[in-house]
Amino acid sequence: MVLNYIWIAFFLVTFVVALFQTVVAGDLSVWSSIMSASFSSAATAFEISLGLAGILSLWLGLMKIGERAGVIGFFGRLVSPLFTRLFPGVPKGHPAMGSIFMNVSANMLGLDNAATPLGLKAMQELQSINKKKDTATDAMIMFLVLNASGLCFIPISIMMYRAQAGAANPTDIFLPILLATFISTLVGIVALCIKQRIRLTDPVLLAWLAGMGAIIALIVWLFSGMEGERVEQWSGFIANALLLSVIVLFLMAGMRKKVNVYETFIEGAKEGFKTAVTIIPYLVAILVAIGMFRASGAMDWLTRGATWIVGCCGIDTGWVEALPTALMKPLSGSGSRGMMIDLMTAHGADSFVARVSAAIQGSTDTMFYVLAVYFGSVGIRKTRYAVGYALLADIAGSVAGVLAAYLFFK
């Protein structure tokens, strides 16, 4: 229901703002801009789905091999102590555990193209034990918030954009992003544990969270002593080497189990294509609403209003120009990325505001996109409290990104 009201609100606000622009400012072209945005956003949604079809076919085909070979089950048992506490509604040893692990691992390595199909596979597994097929379960919401918070150890794409923009040290944003995304994920997990009455004082859960914090601290320590170019080289090497190793592991395990890996891959790839077609209406719905909202000028009004409020409160406004990135982040990944690049172009890649924008961009994933694609892939219409808690993690990530930028660059 929440998503339903948010979707309607996008159109109503768009109409009201366009009406104001015409009546008060005399702008007659805004209506054309809004409708053009609706058409282009619908086309973009289809193009995204079309692009995902190949990636989904590849990774769901490989996942099918890993499933038949028992590798997914092994991964599920590996993280069972943690996931049985975060996902108490999922039976112990269920294939969903392994799929969730694979998805979270791909996100941590910054492998967006691999993470999405793995996440969709996990959602399908979770849907198989869902008694109310149109309603999100607690486990689905926990999984969605983990994705929306976007825990990422290696933000390869953002470092690449900074290098293209001429940054003296493209990787200097690595540590601020790492801290911001960890805080975002931690806030999301703790808030959902409280909501779902999961015992936060459980020794195993505390040990895993402490271990994750220790890994973050170790990465910060290791990479803080490296030169920028070596950080970029090693982060890219680790991510891609691990990804290829997983593919080879699936194939070798399939051969060991005497699985017909080719036929199994084709079977999984067909499921990937069907999933890509399924998500088209959901992507069209959310991207068209967001595109029209932006074209009306409503996003600009939000930014100017926030700038005025921050100034009135006497808070340093050095970060405020990066606010559009934070506001756009939950709505559109490409939109927030474009705003980040625009700030790099206007102020320089090494300017403080450009670094703040990069930290915000890397702190979380695109919440509404994740929600539309993952829930849409299994036909979930009643999202319950998923939006609110995903948005909480998103806000925490943006705030942490700003604070981390001040810590490292001011």
N, C-alpha and C positions, 0 to 999 in steps of 0.2 A: 504493500500500500504506500509506503514512504516513497519508493521510486516513482510510483504513479503520480503522486502529488508534485514531486520535484519536476517530472517531465512536463506536466501541465503548466507549472510555474514558469518554466523556460519560455513557453509560447506566450503566456499572458504578460510577462515582464517585457518580452520582445515587442509585443503589440503596443503596450502602454508607452514604452520609450520611443518607439517609432512615431506614435501619435503626437507625443510631446515635441519631438524633433520637427515635425511638420507644422504643427499649430504655432509653436513658440519661435522656433528657429527658421521656419520657412523652408526646411529641407525636404524637397519632394523626392529626391533620389534615394533616400534611405529605404523606401519600400522595394525598389528594384534591387538594391544591394542585399536586402534580406532574402528575397526570393532567389536571387542568384546563388546566395550562400546555401540555400536549401537544396538546390539542384546539385551544386558542386559537392556538398557534404554527402548526399546520397550516392553520388558516383564514387567518392572516396571510400565510403563504407563498403561498396561492392568490390573496389580495387583491393582493399585490405583483406577482405574475405578471399578474393581470388589469389592474392599473394600467399595467404595462409594455407590455401589448399595444398600447395606443393610441400610446404614445411610440415604441415600436419600429416600428410601422407608419409613423408619420410620418417618422422619421429614416432608416429603411432605404429608404423610398420616395424621399426626397431624395438619399440616397447612390447609389441606382440611376441617378438623373438625372445626378449628378455623375460617375459612372463612365462612362456612355454619352457624356457631353459631353467627357470627357477631363480634367476638373478634378482628379479623384483621382489620375490618372497624373501630372499636373503637380506636385501636392503631393509625390508619391512621389519624383519626380526632384529636387525642391527639397531634400529632407532625405536624399537618397541617400548623400552622403558620410558622414554620421553613422550612418544605419541599416544601411548595408552592413557596418559594423564591429560594431555591436551585434547585428545579426541576420545573421551570415555564412551561415546556412543558407537564407536567402530569396534567390531569384534576383534579380539587379539588374533594376529596372523592373517587378517583380511588383506587382499591384494592392494586395497586403497593405501595402506601404510607405505608400501614400497613406492607407489606412484607419487605420493605426497613427498616422500624423501627425495626422489629424483627431481621433482619440480623445484623444491626449495633449494637443492644443490645447484641446479642450473641458474636460478635467480642469484644465488650468492656469487657465482662466477661471472655474472653480467651477461649471460647467454640468453638474451631475450627471445631469439628465434627458436631456441630449443625449449625454453621454460614454458612458453604458451601451450604447445601441444602436450607436453608432459602434464601441465596443469589441467587441461581438458580431459586427459585420460583419468586423472585423479578424481575429477568431478563426476565422471561417468561411473567410476567405482563407488563413490559415495552415494550416487543416485540409486545404485542397485540395492542398497539397504535402506533407502528412504521409503517410509510407509505412506507419506503424503507427497506424491510426486510433483505437485505444483508449489510446495512450500519448502523453504530452505531449512535444513536441520542445523543444530548447534555446531556439528562437525564441519558442515559446509561453510558456515559463517566464520569459524576459526580459520579455516583454510583460506577463505577469501581475504580476510584481514592480514594474514601472513603474506599474501601476494601483494595486496595493496600497500603494505608498509615497505615492500621492496627491498628487503635486506640484501645488500650487494657488497661483496668484498672487493670487487675489481670493476670500477666504472669505466670500462674501456672507451665507450662511445663519447663520453663527456671529455675525456682526456684528448681524444682525437679531434673533437671540435675546437678545443682550446689550441691545439697545435696548428690547425688550419687557420685560426684567427691570429696567429703570430705570437702566442704567449711565449715569454722567455723560458718558463718552466711549466709546460703543460700539465705535469703531474702534481703540481703543488696543491691541487684541490683534492687529492686522493684521501688524505687523512681527515679533513673536515667532512667529506661525504661519508666516510666510514663511520665516524662518530654519529653523524646525523641519522643515518639509516638504521644504526643499531638502536638508538634512542627511540626512533619511530616504531620499530618492531617490538621493543621491550614494552613501550606504552600500550600498544595494541594487545599484546599477549596478557599483560597484567589486568587491563581493563576488562577483557573478555573472560579471564579466569574469575574475576569478581562477579561479572554478569551471569556466567554459567555455573557459578558456585563450585569452581574447581579449587581445591585446597592449595594455596600458594606456598604454604609452609611444608609441603611434601618434600622430604629430603632429596628424592630423585630429581624432582622439578627444579629445586634450588641448585642442585649440583650441576645440572645441564645448563641453567642460565648463568651460573658462575663460570662454568667452563667456556661458554660462548664469550663472556666478558673477557676471560683470560686470553682466548684466541684473538680477539680484537686488540687487546693490549700488546700481544706478541707481534701482530702484523704492524701495528703502529711503530713498535720499537725497531723491527727489522727494516721497514721501508723508510723510516725517518733518517736512517744513516746512508741511504743510497742517493745517487745523483738522479735527477729527473728522468733522463733518457733510459737509465737502467730500470727504474720503476716501471716505465711503460713497457719495456721489453720483457721483463720478468712476469708482469701481470698478464700480458697477452699470451706468453708462452705457457704459463700455468693453466690458464683457462682453456686454451685450445688443446693442449696436450692431454688434460684430464678428459675433455669431451671425446677426443678420438680414442682414448683408452677405454672409455665406457662402451663405445661402438664395437671395438675389437673384442672386449669382454663378452658382450652379448653374443656375438657371432661364434666365438670360441666355445662359450657355454652351450650354445645351441648345437654345435657340432658334437660336443661331448655327450649331450643328451640324445643324440641321433634325431634332432629335429630337422625337418625339411625347411631350412632357413629362408629359402627363396619364396616358397609357397606361403609360409607364415608371414613373411614381410608383405606380400601382396594382399593377404587377408587383412592385416592391420592397416595398410595404406588405403584400402577401400573405406574403412571406417573413418579415416582421416578426411577423405573427400566428403563423405556424408556430413561430418561434423562442420566442415567449412561452409557447406550450403545451409545448414541449420542456423548458424549464427548471423546470417545476412540480415534478416528483419530486425534483430535486436540492435545490431550495429547501426543500421539506417536510422532507427528510432532515436537513439541517443546522440549520434553525430549530427543529424539534421537539427535537432533542438539546440545543441551547443553552437553550431555554425550560425544559426539565425540569431541567437543571443549575442554572439560576438559582433555580427554585422550591424546590429541595431545601435551599437555604441554603449550598451549596458555595462560591458566590462570596463570601458574607459571611465564611466561614471563611478563604478565601484573603486577603481584605482585612485581617482582624484579625491573621492570622499575619504578613503583610508589615509591618504597623504595628509589631508587637512586635519584629521583626528589625531594622527601621530604628532604633527607639529604643535597642536594645541596642548597636548599632554607633556610637552617639553622633552620628548625622547629624541635622541639622535636620529636624524632623517637620512643618514648616509646610505641606508639599506632600502629605503622606500621605493626607489626606482626599480628594484628587483621584485616588488610586490606583485606585479602582473604575472610573473612566472609562478609564484605561489598560488595565485587565484586561478590560473589556467591549468595548473598541474593536475588536479583531480578531474578536470573536464576533458583535456585534450593533450596527449603526449606531444604531438607534432606542434600544437599551438604554443605550449610552454617552451619547447625546444627552440622554436622560432624566436620567441621573446628573448631567450638567453643569448642566441646568436646576434640578435639585433643590438643588445646591450654591449656585447663584445665589439661589434662593429662601430657603435656610436662612441663608446668610452675607452675602448682598448681592452684586450683580453686580460691584461694584468691590472685593470682598475678594480677598486674594492667592490663596486656594485656588480661588476661582471663575475667576480669570484663568489659573491653572495648568491647570485642567480644560479651559478653552476652548483653550489652546495645544495640549494633548494631543489634543483632539477634532479640531482642524484639521491635525494633523501628518501623518496617514495616512488611508487609506480602510479600510473594513471588510474585513479580509483574507479571512475564511472566506466571506463573502457574494460577494466578487469571484471567489474560487476556484470556488464552487459554481455561480454563474451562467455564468461564462465557459467553464469546462471542461465544465459540464453541457450548454451549448448545442450543443456539437459531439461529445458522447458520449465525452469523455476520462475514463477510469477510473483509469489509472495515471499519477499526477501526479509521480512521481519525487521530485526534491528541491525542488519548488516551495514546499511548505508551510514548510520550514525557512528558506529564504531570504526569503520574504515576511514571515515572523515576525521575522527579523533586522532587516529594514527597519522593521517596525512598532515593535520595541523601541527602535531607534535614534531613531525619530521621537518616541516618548514621552519618552525621556531628554532629547532635544534640546528638547522642549517645556517640560520642567521647568526646564532650565538657562536657556532663553531668558526664561522668566518671572522667574527670579531676576535675570537681567541687566537687564531693563527695569523691574521693579516692586519690587525689594528695595533 
